[in-house]
Amino acid sequence: MADRNLASQHPDVSFSRVDPGEHSGGGVWRLRPKSGGTPIMWARTDEDADRYAETIAKIARR
């Protein structure tokens, strides 16, 4: 459910859940701009994902 809330708040960012153990740093979210390219960020919590999505959206709009 959190991914729907995050996606609705940040429509320019793609959110993907990460399977346990897929990211060695413990990330549970993979974020990237929907326009493609970089940056790709990994978040450990929903709060981190929200904050990182704001950063990605700002960069993607440039």
Phi and psi in degrees as GROMACS dihedral restraints (atoms count N, CA, C in turn):
[ dihedral_restraints ]
;  ai    aj    ak    al  type     phi  dphi    fc
    3     4     5     6     1   -61.6    20    10
    4     5     6     7     1   -34.8    20    10
    6     7     8     9     1   -64.5    20    10
    7     8     9    10     1   -33.4    20    10
    9    10    11    12     1   -68.0    20    10
   10    11    12    13     1   -40.8    20    10
   12    13    14    15     1   -64.8    20    10
   13    14    15    16     1   -44.5    20    10
   15    16    17    18     1   -64.4    20    10
   16    17    18    19     1   -43.5    20    10
   18    19    20    21     1   -63.7    20    10
   19    20    21    22     1   -37.6    20    10
   21    22    23    24     1   -71.4    20    10
   22    23    24    25     1   -29.0    20    10
   24    25    26    27     1   -79.7    20    10
   25    26    27    28     1   -26.3    20    10
   27    28    29    30     1  -132.3    20    10
   28    29    30    31     1    76.6    20    10
   30    31    32    33     1   -68.1    20    10
   31    32    33    34     1   -15.3    20    10
   33    34    35    36     1   -89.0    20    10
   34    35    36    37     1     0.3    20    10
   36    37    38    39     1  -120.1    20    10
   37    38    39    40     1   137.4    20    10
   39    40    41    42     1   -96.1    20    10
   40    41    42    43     1   129.2    20    10
   42    43    44    45     1  -112.0    20    10
   43    44    45    46     1   130.8    20    10
   45    46    47    48     1  -129.5    20    10
   46    47    48    49     1   131.3    20    10
   48    49    50    51     1   -72.4    20    10
   49    50    51    52     1   143.7    20    10
   51    52    53    54     1  -107.1    20    10
   52    53    54    55     1   132.0    20    10
   54    55    56    57     1   -65.9    20    10
   55    56    57    58     1   146.8    20    10
   57    58    59    60     1   -54.2    20    10
   58    59    60    61     1   131.6    20    10
   60    61    62    63     1    86.6    20    10
   61    62    63    64     1    -9.5    20    10
   63    64    65    66     1   -70.2    20    10
   64    65    66    67     1   -34.2    20    10
   66    67    68    69     1  -113.2    20    10
   67    68    69    70     1   119.7    20    10
   69    70    71    72     1   -64.2    20    10
   70    71    72    73     1   -23.0    20    10
   72    73    74    75     1   -84.9    20    10
   73    74    75    76     1     1.6    20    10
   75    76    77    78     1    90.0    20    10
   76    77    78    79     1    13.4    20    10
   78    79    80    81     1   -64.6    20    10
   79    80    81    82     1   143.2    20    10
   81    82    83    84     1  -115.5    20    10
   82    83    84    85     1   -12.1    20    10
   84    85    86    87     1  -127.2    20    10
   85    86    87    88     1   138.6    20    10
   87    88    89    90     1  -113.1    20    10
   88    89    90    91     1   123.0    20    10
   90    91    92    93     1  -118.4    20    10
   91    92    93    94     1   139.7    20    10
   93    94    95    96     1  -153.8    20    10
   94    95    96    97     1   156.9    20    10
   96    97    98    99     1   -67.9    20    10
   97    98    99   100     1   141.9    20    10
   99   100   101   102     1   -65.6    20    10
  100   101   102   103     1   -22.0    20    10
  102   103   104   105     1   -74.7    20    10
  103   104   105   106     1    -5.4    20    10
  105   106   107   108     1    91.1    20    10
  106   107   108   109     1   179.6    20    10
  108   109   110   111     1    78.2    20    10
  109   110   111   112     1  -152.4    20    10
  111   112   113   114     1  -111.5    20    10
  112   113   114   115     1   165.2    20    10
  114   115   116   117     1   -86.3    20    10
  115   116   117   118     1   153.8    20    10
  117   118   119   120     1  -111.4    20    10
  118   119   120   121     1   129.5    20    10
  120   121   122   123     1  -126.3    20    10
  121   122   123   124     1   152.6    20    10
  123   124   125   126     1  -117.2    20    10
  124   125   126   127     1   130.2    20    10
  126   127   128   129     1  -118.8    20    10
  127   128   129   130     1   144.3    20    10
  129   130   131   132     1   -92.2    20    10
  130   131   132   133     1   -23.6    20    10
  132   133   134   135     1  -133.2    20    10
  133   134   135   136     1   166.2    20    10
  135   136   137   138     1   -63.3    20    10
  136   137   138   139     1   -36.9    20    10
  138   139   140   141     1   -65.0    20    10
  139   140   141   142     1   -42.8    20    10
  141   142   143   144     1   -62.1    20    10
  142   143   144   145     1   -42.7    20    10
  144   145   146   147     1   -61.1    20    10
  145   146   147   148     1   -40.2    20    10
  147   148   149   150     1   -63.5    20    10
  148   149   150   151     1   -47.0    20    10
  150   151   152   153     1   -64.9    20    10
  151   152   153   154     1   -44.5    20    10
  153   154   155   156     1   -65.8    20    10
  154   155   156   157     1   -36.3    20    10
  156   157   158   159     1   -62.1    20    10
  157   158   159   160     1   -37.8    20    10
  159   160   161   162     1   -61.3    20    10
  160   161   162   163     1   -42.1    20    10
  162   163   164   165     1   -65.3    20    10
  163   164   165   166     1   -47.0    20    10
  165   166   167   168     1   -60.6    20    10
  166   167   168   169     1   -43.9    20    10
  168   169   170   171     1   -61.9    20    10
  169   170   171   172     1   -40.9    20    10
  171   172   173   174     1   -62.3    20    10
  172   173   174   175     1   -44.0    20    10
  174   175   176   177     1   -67.8    20    10
  175   176   177   178     1   -41.2    20    10
  177   178   179   180     1   -66.3    20    10
  178   179   180   181     1   -28.4    20    10
  180   181   182   183     1   -76.5    20    10
  181   182   183   184     1   -15.2    20    10
